[in-house]
């Protein structure tokens, strides 16, 4: 199996209630400082979000979300020329983020939240991540069920990619994300990881995001805190990369970059 060195997307949550680091980077200055630390640690992309999508999360109004993320994006852009992603489901927030300097829209609803989502993505001309989610954040983990999780996620994302292209989004701008932990049990998450090739084979770059998620606690019950899940996060990031993910989305950038470098060195020697 060929392994390439996956890009690393560093997470910056500008929210008071994110599952892992909610409240740590709420102020604009703190969030910008954290973003620049992640750049120093080796992040290729920064993913900045102002609304938590953890299980049970409550929605945030558009104006509040824009007020959270736009100043951070603008501040990071003033100091860094790399790729910046906005993690939002709202077209108005994506538009404000791109105006502030974002170059990617990471949408957990795969451009289905609003009727004009796909049209706005085409208008903005930015990269777009289409993620699979069963249900919505407040209820998605209540009782997720699939007949064939790999086939259903693959087909859904293929359909959403086709819809995005029909609206004018360039094919080369589209990324796919299986949505680990978004309306899925441990068994679903493991199946999607083991069969990531089903998404890779669609021909779009794949983003794999399992950092600090509860699926790790489901395997190791001692990992009750999100910060206890570094080992599991690294294992899943490496597995995602090994199975073809072009990018991994993580909290612990420095450790992930090191792990990927070691994996690539071993592969090169094989």
N, C-alpha and C positions, 0 to 999 in steps of 0.2 A: 504494500500500500504506500503510495507516494504521499509525503508530508511536506507541505510548504509552510513557511513561517507566517502564521496568521497575524493580521493587524490586531492591535489592542485598542478597544474603546473604553476610556475611563469615565466612570459615573460621577456626576456632580448633582446631588439632590438639593434643590433650593426649596425644601419643604419642611414643615414642622413634624410630619407624621410618616415619613418613609420607614419601611420595615427595618432597614439596616442602620442608617445614620441620620434619621429624621431630627431636624433641629440643630445639627452641628454647623451647617453652612447656610443658615437662613439669611443672614445679612449679606448684602451685595459684596462687601469687602472680603468677608470670610469665604464666600463662594469663589470669588476670583482667585484668592490666594490658594485655595484648595485645587482649583483647576490648574494653576501654574505648577503646583507641586506634582500633579499627575503628569504634566508635560515633562517635567524634569525626570520623573520616574520612567518615562518612555512611552506614554500614550500617543497613539497615532491620531486618535479622534477623541474629542470630549463630548459627552452626552449630557446635556443640561436640561433638567426637568423641574417643573414647578407644581406638579400635581401627582400625588402618590397614586400608584396603581396596585398597591399591595392588596391582598385579600381583605375585604371589608372596608376599603378606603371610601371616603365620601368625596363627591365631586367638588371642584373648585371653580368659581366663576371666571369667565374669560378675562375680565379686567384685572382681577387679582393675579391670575396666572401670568399674564403679560407683565405686570408690575414686578413679579418675582424673577422672570427669566431674561427679559430684554436687557436690563442694565448689566446683568452678569455677562451675557453674550457680547454686548458692546465693549465691556471692560476687558474681557479676554481677547477679543478681536484686536483691540488697541495694542496688546502686548504679544500677540502670537498670530502667525500666518497660517496655521494648520486648519484641519477640518473640524468644524463645530456642528454638532447635532442638537436639535431640540426634540425632547421627548414629550410629545403632546398628541392628543387626538383632535384638537380643535384647529380648523383652518385659519381662524383669525389669529391664533397664537403663533402658528407656523409662519404666517405672513409677517407678523411683527418681529419674529425671531430672525427670519431671513433678512429683513430690513436692517436689523442690528448686527448682522454678520454671520448668521448660521448658514451652513452649506448642505445640511442634511435634515430631513424630517423623519423622525423615528415614531411611527404611529402604531400603537398596540391594537387599534381597530382595523388596520390594513385599509385605511382610507374609506371606511364605511360609517364613521360617526355622523357625518353631515352629508347632505345631498351633493354639496359642491366640493367635497374633499378632494376628489381626484382631479377636478378641473383646476382647483387652486394649486395642487401639486404640479400640474403641467404648466401653469402660469409662472410659478416660482422657478421652475427649471432646476431645482435642487435634487440631490439624491433622496430616495425615499425607501424607508424600511417598512415592509409589510409584515406584520406579525399576526399569528393565529391566536385567538382567545375564544374560549367557549363561554358564553355569557358575558357578564360585565363585572368589574372589580368587586363590587359589594357582595356578590353572590356566587362568583365563579367557582369557588372551592366547596360549595355546598354538597354537590353530588355529581361530579363530572362523569359522563358515560360516553363511550364510543363503541361501535361495532368493530372498527378497524382504525385505530388512532393514527397510524402512519399514513394510510391511504386517504383518510378524511382530511387530515391536515395538509397533505400534499395537494389534494384536489382543490381544497379551499384556497390555498395560496396561489395555485396556478390560475384559478378563476379571478382572484383579486389582481394578480399581475396583468392578466388580459384586460380587465376592466380599466386598470390604470393606463395601459397603453392605448386603449380605445379612446380615453379622455385626452390623450396627447403627451403622456409621460414617456420619455425615451426609454427604450428597453435597457440600455446601459446604465440608467439611473436607478434601477430597481434592485433592492435587496430583499431576501426572504428570511424570516425568523420563525422557527417552529413554536415559540411561545412557551418555553419550559416554565411550569408552575402556574400558567394562566388557564385555569379550568382543566386541570390534569392531576391525576393521582401519581404516586411514585411509579407504578407500573407503566403508566402512559409516558412519563418523562424519560424513563429508562429505554422504552421502546423507540421513542423519537431520537434519542441520542444514539442508540445502537444502529438505527436505520437512517442516519442523517443523509446517507447517500441518495435516498429517495427524493430529498429536496435538492441536493447538489446536482442530480441528474436532470433537473428541469432547466439548467443552464443559467441560472441567476446566482450571483454571489450570496452566500448564506452567512447570516449573523447568528451566533450562538450565545445565549445569555442565561447562565445558571448560577452566577456568583451569589454566594451566601444564601441561597434560597432554601425554603423549608424541606425540599426534597432531600437535602443533605441530612437534616435532622431525622427524617424518616428512615434513613439508613443507619445513622449513628445518633441514638436518642440522647447522648450526652451533649450534643451540640445544640443546646437550647437557645443560646444567644447567637444572633447573626454573626457576631465577631468570633464565635467559636468554630466557624465553618471554613477557615482558610484552606485546610488540607483538602476537603471535599471540593471546594471551589477550584483549586488548582487541578485536581484530578479530572473534573468535568471539562475545564477549559482545554486541557491537553487532549482529552478524548474528542472533544468537538473539533479541535484542529486536526487531529489524526484522521478524522472521518470527513474532512473536507471543508470545514467552516473557514471562510475567508477572513472573518473577524470574530473576536470574542469580546463580550461586554462584561467588564469586571470592576469591582471596587478596589482590589489590591493590585494596582498596576505594576509596581516594581517587582513583586514576587512572580506575577504572571509572565512578565517579559523575560525574567530569568529562566523560568521553567520552560518557556517556548524556545529560548536559545539553546538550552541543554537538549531538548527534544530534537531540534533541528540538527545539532551537532552529531547526535547518535545516528540519526537517519542518514546524514551525509556519509557516515563511516560504514554504513551497512553495505 
